[in-house]
Amino acid sequence: MDDYIVTMEEWTRSRGRLCGVEWAEGFRQYEGHGYPRTPLLQELLADHVRVPV
């Protein structure tokens, strides 16, 4: 817990490198849950979603 901020910065920077930006955060849609049935988050944030290269 003492290194929480440092660890989170390292993690988000490493995700960002995968997408060609300085910082990034990954999300996973779980399809086993009944709601929502469409990729709502991806639709709402379509202009900001990047796929790792």
C-alpha positions, 0 to 999 in steps of 0.5 A: 500500500505504501507504493500505491501511487508509484505502482499505479503510475507505472501501470498506467504508463505501461498501458499508455505505451501500448496505445501510443499515449502517455497514460492509459487505463484498460477495461474489460467488458464482461459478457456473462452479465445480463446488463447491458447487452451492447458495448455501451461504454465503447459506444459512448466513448468511441472517440477516445477508445484505443486498441493496443498495437 
